[in-house]
């Protein structure tokens, strides 16, 4: 039977983004967004337990027994690094492994416009990178942190669960803290982090109210804060944050957000039209006095219109981004329409061009 080392080597060789191990099926790779089965026997309960023990520390095995699952980072020698999720399902072990690229990408390689670089020099504020699971948010944030690390003289504090990309000290000093290992929670790490003289704070995920409050407070008190949310689109992101707070607090949060938000970058990953690899499309909202006013006055539904007319500030809607990729023959028509926020408008635009 295939061993864990062999499977990890295959993931790296074939440049798969993910490896899934579940009983009753052979190991499954996700390559360019498509699931592909390896030509080996289906896995048994004994196989998945052996795989689990090959990569999971005693501490994390204990967490699985107590909580039914755990997530952690795993280094495969000097070859690669993985983010691993181990869980129980129907009384057996299952594993999902995400390959973390060793090389940090540049903003240009990711597909972000040069205007984004200017935002990374802001002295304070909140920059949100949003999108569904597996759309490359962590890679985008790592590229931004790396650029700051290379070009700015500052103290960067990252709070992650688990740590995925390792950042060495360059022009900046980088402190990386892992939730569950170095600190108990995101919110606690942010509040304690404020006492560590940070200039830049990266919050791996704003997953609860306490973390959102801490992030907004940090952005207001003179820090550049990066964070992620599982939302799509700038307007929905702002609404999602405000709606997380009790009604009595929402007016205050609107005012705080209108002042502290620097930008919202929403992204999705699509298969390339060539069939090889994937490419990102972005919606980019950069806060202007007009957009700050819309947030304050409960008119977030008009943010998309402001983005459409904000090209000089580096803004673009998701649909504009998708259309540009389609015009360059980088993505297929069906994928463009499937990911579009307003498919009808997209089709009208196309018929107008034709």
C-alpha positions as CSV (number, residue, x, y, z in Angstrom):
1,X,0.0,0.0,0.0
2,X,1.2,3.5,-0.8
3,X,2.9,5.4,2.1
4,X,2.3,9.0,3.3
5,X,5.8,10.1,2.1
6,X,4.9,8.8,-1.4
7,X,1.6,10.7,-1.4
8,X,3.2,13.9,-0.3
9,X,5.8,13.6,-3.0
10,X,3.1,13.0,-5.7
11,X,1.3,16.1,-4.6
12,X,4.5,18.2,-5.0
13,X,5.5,16.5,-8.3
14,X,2.0,17.0,-9.9
15,X,1.6,20.5,-8.3
16,X,-1.7,19.6,-6.8
17,X,-3.4,22.1,-4.6
18,X,-4.9,19.5,-2.3
19,X,-4.9,15.9,-1.2
20,X,-7.9,14.2,0.2
21,X,-7.8,10.9,2.1
22,X,-11.0,9.1,3.0
23,X,-12.0,5.5,3.4
24,X,-13.7,3.7,0.5
25,X,-11.9,5.8,-2.2
26,X,-8.3,5.9,-3.4
27,X,-6.4,9.1,-2.5
28,X,-7.7,12.1,-4.4
29,X,-5.7,15.1,-5.7
30,X,-7.1,18.4,-6.7
31,X,-5.2,19.7,-9.7
32,X,-6.3,23.0,-11.4
33,X,-9.5,22.8,-9.4
34,X,-10.4,19.3,-10.7
35,X,-10.5,16.2,-8.4
36,X,-8.4,13.3,-9.8
37,X,-8.1,9.8,-8.2
38,X,-4.8,8.0,-7.9
39,X,-4.6,4.6,-9.5
40,X,-4.3,2.7,-6.3
41,X,-6.5,0.6,-4.0
42,X,-9.3,2.3,-2.0
43,X,-8.3,3.3,1.5
44,X,-9.4,1.4,4.6
45,X,-9.8,2.7,8.1
46,X,-6.4,1.2,9.0
47,X,-4.8,3.2,6.1
48,X,-6.3,6.6,7.1
49,X,-5.3,6.0,10.7
50,X,-1.7,5.2,9.7
51,X,-1.6,8.3,7.5
52,X,-3.0,10.4,10.4
53,X,-0.3,9.2,12.8
54,X,2.4,9.8,10.2
55,X,1.8,13.6,10.2
56,X,0.0,14.4,13.4
57,X,1.7,15.2,16.7
58,X,0.6,13.7,20.0
59,X,-0.9,17.0,21.1
60,X,-3.0,17.2,17.9
61,X,-4.0,13.6,18.2
62,X,-5.3,14.5,21.7
63,X,-7.3,17.4,20.1
64,X,-8.9,15.0,17.6
65,X,-10.1,12.7,20.4
66,X,-11.5,15.6,22.5
67,X,-12.9,17.7,19.7
68,X,-13.3,15.5,16.6
69,X,-10.8,17.3,14.5
70,X,-7.7,19.6,14.3
71,X,-5.8,21.8,11.9
72,X,-2.0,22.4,11.8
73,X,0.9,23.2,9.6
74,X,3.3,20.4,8.5
75,X,6.8,20.6,6.9
76,X,7.6,17.8,4.5
77,X,11.4,18.0,5.0
78,X,12.8,20.9,3.0
79,X,10.6,20.0,0.0
80,X,7.2,21.5,0.9
81,X,4.8,22.7,3.6
82,X,1.2,21.6,4.1
83,X,-1.8,22.9,5.9
84,X,-3.5,19.8,7.3
85,X,-7.0,19.2,8.5
86,X,-7.6,15.9,10.3
87,X,-11.2,14.9,11.3
88,X,-13.4,12.1,12.3
89,X,-16.2,11.0,10.0
90,X,-18.5,8.1,10.6
91,X,-16.1,6.9,13.2
92,X,-13.1,6.9,10.9
93,X,-10.2,9.3,10.2
94,X,-10.3,11.6,7.2
95,X,-7.5,14.0,6.1
96,X,-7.5,17.1,3.8
97,X,-4.0,18.5,3.0
98,X,-3.4,21.8,1.3
99,X,0.0,22.4,-0.4
100,X,1.4,25.7,0.6
101,X,3.7,27.1,-2.2
102,X,7.3,27.5,-1.0
103,X,7.9,30.6,-3.0
104,X,6.2,33.8,-2.1
105,X,4.6,35.4,-5.2
106,X,4.8,39.0,-6.2
107,X,1.6,41.2,-6.5
108,X,2.2,41.2,-10.3
109,X,2.2,37.4,-10.5
110,X,-1.0,37.2,-8.4
111,X,-2.6,39.7,-10.8
112,X,-3.1,42.7,-8.6
113,X,-2.7,46.2,-10.1
114,X,0.3,48.5,-9.1
115,X,-2.1,50.8,-7.2
116,X,-2.4,48.1,-4.4
117,X,1.3,48.6,-3.6
118,X,0.6,52.2,-2.5
119,X,-1.9,51.0,0.1
120,X,0.8,48.9,1.8
121,X,2.6,52.1,2.8
122,X,-0.4,53.5,4.7
123,X,0.4,54.2,8.3
124,X,-2.9,52.9,9.6
125,X,-6.2,51.3,8.6
126,X,-7.9,48.0,7.7
127,X,-7.2,46.1,4.5
128,X,-9.5,43.1,4.0
129,X,-8.9,40.3,1.6
130,X,-12.1,38.3,1.1
131,X,-13.5,35.4,-0.9
132,X,-14.6,31.7,-0.6
133,X,-12.4,29.0,0.8
134,X,-9.5,28.0,-1.4
135,X,-9.5,31.2,-3.5
136,X,-5.9,32.2,-2.6
137,X,-6.5,34.7,0.2
138,X,-3.6,33.5,2.2
139,X,-1.3,33.6,-0.8
140,X,-2.3,37.2,-1.5
141,X,-1.8,38.3,2.1
142,X,1.6,36.6,2.2
143,X,2.7,38.5,-0.9
144,X,1.6,41.8,0.7
145,X,3.4,41.0,3.9
146,X,6.5,40.0,2.0
147,X,6.5,43.3,0.1
148,X,6.3,45.3,3.3
149,X,9.0,43.1,4.8
150,X,11.3,43.8,1.9
151,X,10.6,47.5,1.5
152,X,9.5,49.0,4.9
153,X,11.3,49.3,8.2
154,X,8.7,48.2,10.6
155,X,7.5,45.4,13.1
156,X,5.1,43.0,11.5
157,X,3.0,40.7,13.8
158,X,1.1,37.9,12.2
159,X,-1.6,35.8,13.9
160,X,-2.5,32.6,12.1
161,X,-4.2,29.3,12.6
162,X,-2.0,27.5,11.5
163,X,1.0,29.5,10.3
164,X,1.3,28.7,6.6
165,X,4.0,30.9,5.0
166,X,7.1,31.5,7.0
167,X,8.6,35.0,6.8
168,X,12.2,35.6,7.5
169,X,13.4,39.0,8.9
170,X,14.3,41.3,6.0
171,X,14.0,45.0,6.2
172,X,11.3,44.5,8.8
173,X,11.2,42.5,12.0
174,X,8.5,39.7,11.7
175,X,6.8,38.0,14.7
176,X,4.6,35.1,13.7
177,X,2.2,33.7,16.4
178,X,0.1,30.5,16.0
179,X,-3.3,30.3,17.6
180,X,-3.5,27.2,19.9
181,X,0.3,27.0,20.1
182,X,1.5,30.5,21.0
183,X,-1.7,32.1,22.1
184,X,-5.3,31.0,22.8
185,X,-7.4,33.0,20.3
186,X,-7.2,35.6,17.5
187,X,-8.8,38.3,19.6
188,X,-6.4,37.8,22.6
189,X,-3.4,37.7,20.2
190,X,-4.5,41.1,18.7
191,X,-5.0,42.8,22.0
192,X,-1.7,41.4,23.4
193,X,0.0,42.2,20.1
194,X,-0.8,45.9,20.6
195,X,1.7,45.9,23.5
196,X,4.4,44.5,21.3
197,X,5.0,47.7,19.4
198,X,3.7,46.5,16.0
199,X,3.4,48.7,12.9
200,X,1.6,46.0,10.8
201,X,-0.8,43.3,12.1
202,X,-2.0,40.3,10.0
203,X,-5.1,38.5,11.4
204,X,-5.4,35.1,9.6
205,X,-9.2,35.1,10.0
206,X,-11.8,37.4,11.5
207,X,-14.0,34.5,12.6
208,X,-15.8,36.0,15.7
209,X,-17.1,39.3,17.1
210,X,-14.2,39.7,19.6
211,X,-11.6,39.4,16.8
212,X,-13.6,42.0,14.6
213,X,-13.7,44.4,17.5
214,X,-9.9,43.9,18.2
215,X,-9.1,44.4,14.5
216,X,-11.1,47.6,14.1
217,X,-9.6,49.0,17.4
218,X,-6.1,48.2,16.2
219,X,-6.7,49.9,12.8
220,X,-8.0,53.0,14.6
221,X,-5.1,53.2,17.0
222,X,-2.4,53.7,14.4
223,X,-1.7,50.2,13.0
224,X,-2.0,48.8,9.4
225,X,-4.2,45.7,9.9
226,X,-4.7,43.0,7.3
227,X,-7.5,40.4,7.8
228,X,-9.6,37.9,5.8
229,X,-13.3,37.1,5.7
230,X,-15.3,34.5,3.8
231,X,-17.4,37.0,2.0
232,X,-17.7,38.0,-1.7
233,X,-17.8,41.7,-2.8
234,X,-16.9,44.9,-0.9
235,X,-20.5,45.8,0.0
236,X,-21.3,42.4,1.4
237,X,-18.1,42.4,3.4
238,X,-18.9,45.7,5.1
239,X,-22.5,44.5,5.8
240,X,-21.2,41.2,7.2
241,X,-19.0,43.0,9.7
242,X,-21.7,45.4,10.8
243,X,-24.3,42.7,11.1
244,X,-22.1,40.7,13.4
245,X,-22.5,43.3,16.1
246,X,-25.5,43.8,18.3
247,X,-28.0,46.4,16.9
248,X,-27.1,48.9,19.7
249,X,-23.5,48.9,18.5
250,X,-24.0,49.0,14.8
251,X,-24.2,52.8,14.4
252,X,-20.8,53.2,16.2
253,X,-19.3,50.4,14.1
254,X,-20.5,52.0,10.9
255,X,-18.7,55.2,11.9
256,X,-15.5,53.3,12.9
257,X,-15.4,51.3,9.7
258,X,-16.0,54.4,7.5
259,X,-12.9,55.9,9.0
260,X,-10.7,52.8,9.3
261,X,-11.3,50.7,6.1
262,X,-8.5,51.4,3.6
263,X,-9.5,48.7,1.0
264,X,-11.5,45.5,0.4
265,X,-10.0,43.1,-2.1
266,X,-12.4,40.2,-3.0
267,X,-11.0,37.4,-5.1
268,X,-12.1,34.2,-6.8
269,X,-10.0,31.5,-8.6
270,X,-11.0,30.3,-12.1
271,X,-9.6,27.6,-14.4
272,X,-7.5,29.1,-17.2
273,X,-9.0,28.7,-20.7
274,X,-5.9,26.8,-21.7
275,X,-6.8,24.1,-19.2
276,X,-3.5,24.5,-17.4
277,X,-3.5,26.2,-14.0
278,X,-5.9,28.8,-12.5
279,X,-6.1,32.5,-12.5
280,X,-7.5,35.0,-10.0
281,X,-10.2,37.7,-10.6
282,X,-10.4,40.6,-8.2
283,X,-12.9,43.2,-7.0
284,X,-11.0,46.1,-5.6
285,X,-12.6,48.8,-3.4
286,X,-10.4,51.6,-2.2
287,X,-12.0,53.8,0.4
288,X,-12.7,57.4,-0.7
289,X,-14.6,60.1,1.1
290,X,-17.7,59.2,-1.0
291,X,-17.4,55.5,0.0
292,X,-16.8,56.4,3.6
293,X,-20.0,58.4,3.5
294,X,-22.0,55.5,2.0
295,X,-20.8,53.2,4.9
296,X,-21.7,55.8,7.5
297,X,-25.2,56.5,6.0
298,X,-26.3,52.8,5.6
299,X,-26.0,53.0,1.8
300,X,-23.6,50.1,1.2
301,X,-25.8,48.9,-1.7
302,X,-24.4,51.9,-3.7
303,X,-20.7,50.9,-3.1
304,X,-20.6,48.8,-6.3
305,X,-21.6,51.9,-8.4
306,X,-18.8,53.9,-6.7
307,X,-16.3,51.1,-7.6
308,X,-17.5,51.1,-11.2
309,X,-16.6,54.8,-11.5
310,X,-13.4,54.7,-9.4
311,X,-10.9,53.4,-11.9
312,X,-8.6,56.3,-11.3
313,X,-8.2,55.1,-7.7
314,X,-7.4,51.5,-8.9
315,X,-10.9,50.2,-8.3
316,X,-12.7,47.6,-10.3
317,X,-15.8,45.4,-9.8
318,X,-15.6,41.6,-10.0
319,X,-17.6,41.7,-13.2
320,X,-15.2,44.2,-14.8
321,X,-12.2,42.0,-13.7
322,X,-13.9,38.8,-15.1
323,X,-14.7,40.6,-18.4
324,X,-11.1,41.7,-18.8
325,X,-9.8,38.1,-18.3
326,X,-12.4,36.8,-20.8
327,X,-11.4,39.5,-23.4
328,X,-7.8,38.4,-23.1
329,X,-8.9,34.7,-23.7
330,X,-7.6,33.8,-20.2
331,X,-10.9,32.3,-19.0
332,X,-13.9,30.6,-20.6
333,X,-17.2,32.2,-21.2
334,X,-19.1,29.8,-18.9
335,X,-16.7,30.4,-16.1
336,X,-17.0,34.1,-16.5
337,X,-20.8,34.0,-16.3
338,X,-20.8,31.5,-13.4
339,X,-18.6,33.7,-11.2
340,X,-20.2,37.0,-12.2
341,X,-22.2,39.0,-9.6
342,X,-24.6,40.1,-12.3
343,X,-24.7,37.5,-15.1
344,X,-27.5,39.3,-17.0
345,X,-25.5,42.5,-17.1
346,X,-22.5,40.5,-18.3
347,X,-24.4,39.0,-21.1
348,X,-25.7,42.4,-22.2
349,X,-22.2,43.8,-22.1
350,X,-21.0,40.9,-24.4
351,X,-23.8,41.4,-26.9
352,X,-23.0,45.1,-27.0
353,X,-19.3,44.3,-27.8
354,X,-20.3,41.8,-30.5
